[in-house]
Amino acid sequence: MTRIPDLSPDTMTPEQHRVHDLIASGPRGLVQGPLRVWLHSPELAERAQALGAFCRYGSSLSPRLSELAIVVTGAHWRAGFEWHVHAPIAVKAGLDPAAVEAIRTGGEPGFAREDEAAVHAFATELLRTRTISAATFARASAALGPVGVVDLVAVLGYYGFISMTINAFAVPVPDGAAEPFAG
């Protein structure tokens, strides 16, 4: 149970209904987890979900690299709901399951592709140190180009917001799912 009451159709305001339906009719197809929390502030929910749709479906990053950035962020924040949703998507997008598991457990994943190694290094360094060295920036720029690096920072920031929402409001993993960061 989250720390904020869940909104049911009979308790939502007309604006909350409108935003709920907007999100549900988009590429996500449903309103769950942190998006349900954001519905308490429908203007925030509308604007945040639009940014999220861009970060997940419209950025210059391939789904493989975007999902890598998302799972690195989810693991950094130990956001179980986020991990539960995105780890399988990351594997389906082409990431090695062993690398995804290493990210979850705090290990050092091995990457066969330079673009994955560059995204992981950039994301990990920024999340841990709150800055990027010249060498890490140059590596990411070589792999992604300037637009890709800007989009990568956007994905990291947006999914940090998602992860903070999950943690602040105690959004649980779906019923029957194991908490990936227990212990």
C-alpha positions in Angstrom: 0.0 0.0 0.0 1.4 3.4 -0.9 1.6 6.2 1.6 -1.0 8.2 -0.3 -4.5 6.9 -1.0 -5.1 5.4 -4.4 -7.6 7.2 -6.5 -10.5 5.2 -7.7 -12.7 6.3 -10.6 -15.5 7.4 -8.2 -13.1 9.6 -6.2 -11.2 11.3 -9.1 -12.0 14.9 -10.1 -12.9 15.5 -13.7 -9.3 16.8 -14.3 -7.9 13.6 -12.8 -10.1 11.5 -15.0 -9.0 13.5 -18.1 -5.3 13.0 -17.3 -5.9 9.3 -16.4 -7.5 8.7 -19.7 -4.8 10.6 -21.6 -2.1 8.4 -20.0 -4.1 5.2 -20.5 -4.7 6.0 -24.2 -1.0 6.6 -24.8 1.9 4.2 -25.5 1.9 2.9 -21.9 -1.6 1.7 -22.1 -2.2 1.8 -18.4 -1.8 4.1 -15.3 0.2 2.4 -12.6 2.9 2.9 -10.0 4.2 6.5 -9.8 1.8 7.7 -12.4 -1.1 6.9 -10.1 0.6 8.9 -7.3 1.1 11.9 -9.7 -2.7 11.9 -10.5 -3.2 13.6 -7.1 -1.6 16.6 -8.9 -3.2 16.2 -12.4 -1.3 19.1 -14.0 2.0 17.6 -12.8 0.9 14.1 -13.9 0.0 15.4 -17.4 3.3 17.3 -17.9 5.5 14.6 -16.3 3.9 11.8 -18.4 4.5 13.8 -21.6 8.2 14.1 -20.7 8.3 10.4 -19.8 6.7 9.4 -23.1 9.5 11.3 -24.8 12.2 9.8 -22.7 11.0 6.3 -23.1 9.6 6.3 -26.7 10.9 9.3 -28.5 14.4 10.1 -27.6 17.4 9.5 -29.9 18.5 6.6 -27.8 17.7 3.1 -28.9 15.4 1.2 -26.6 18.4 -1.0 -25.6 20.4 2.1 -24.4 17.4 3.9 -22.9 16.4 0.8 -20.9 20.0 0.4 -19.7 19.9 4.0 -18.4 16.5 3.3 -16.7 17.7 0.1 -14.9 20.9 1.8 -13.8 18.7 4.6 -12.3 16.2 2.2 -10.7 19.1 0.2 -9.2 20.8 3.3 -7.9 17.6 4.3 -6.1 16.7 0.7 -5.2 13.2 1.4 -6.6 11.6 -2.0 -6.7 8.6 -1.1 -8.8 10.8 0.5 -11.4 13.1 -2.5 -11.5 10.2 -4.9 -11.7 8.8 -3.1 -14.8 11.9 -2.2 -16.7 14.4 -5.1 -16.1 12.4 -7.5 -18.4 12.0 -4.7 -21.0 15.8 -4.1 -20.9 16.5 -7.8 -21.6 13.8 -7.9 -24.3 15.5 -4.8 -25.9 18.7 -6.7 -26.2 20.7 -6.3 -23.0 22.5 -9.3 -21.6 20.5 -10.7 -18.7 23.8 -11.2 -16.8 24.6 -7.6 -17.1 21.1 -6.6 -16.0 21.5 -8.8 -12.9 25.0 -7.4 -12.2 23.4 -3.9 -12.2 20.7 -5.0 -9.8 23.2 -6.5 -7.3 25.8 -3.6 -7.6 28.3 -5.7 -9.5 30.3 -4.7 -12.5 28.5 -5.7 -15.7 30.4 -6.8 -18.7 29.3 -5.3 -22.0 30.2 -6.5 -25.5 29.1 -3.3 -27.1 30.9 0.0 -26.6 27.7 2.1 -26.6 26.4 0.1 -23.6 29.6 0.4 -21.7 29.7 4.2 -22.4 26.0 4.6 -21.3 26.7 2.6 -18.1 29.8 4.5 -17.3 28.1 7.9 -17.8 25.0 7.0 -15.9 26.9 5.4 -13.0 29.4 8.2 -12.7 26.7 10.9 -12.8 24.5 9.2 -10.2 27.3 8.3 -7.8 29.4 11.5 -8.1 26.9 14.1 -9.3 29.3 15.1 -12.1 31.0 13.7 -15.2 34.7 13.6 -15.9 36.0 14.8 -19.2 37.0 11.3 -20.2 33.5 9.8 -19.5 31.9 12.7 -21.3 34.1 12.2 -24.3 33.4 8.5 -24.3 29.6 9.0 -24.2 29.8 11.7 -26.9 31.7 9.4 -29.2 29.2 6.7 -28.7 26.0 8.8 -28.7 26.7 12.2 -30.3 25.6 15.4 -28.6 21.9 14.8 -29.0 22.3 11.3 -27.5 24.2 12.7 -24.4 21.5 15.3 -23.8 18.8 12.6 -24.2 20.7 10.3 -21.8 20.7 13.0 -19.1 17.0 13.5 -19.6 16.3 9.8 -19.2 18.4 9.7 -16.1 16.7 12.7 -14.6 13.2 11.6 -15.4 13.7 8.1 -14.1 15.3 9.6 -11.0 12.0 11.5 -10.5 10.1 8.2 -11.0 12.3 6.4 -8.6 12.1 9.1 -5.9 8.3 9.0 -6.3 8.3 5.2 -5.8 10.5 5.4 -2.7 8.8 8.5 -1.1 5.3 7.1 -1.5 6.3 3.4 -0.9 4.9 2.3 -4.2 5.0 -1.5 -3.9 6.0 -4.0 -6.6 2.9 -5.6 -8.1 1.1 -8.3 -6.1 2.9 -11.6 -6.2 6.2 -10.1 -7.4 9.4 -10.4 -5.4 11.0 -7.2 -4.1 14.2 -7.0 -6.1 16.2 -5.0 -3.5 15.0 -6.8 -0.3 17.6 -7.3 2.4 
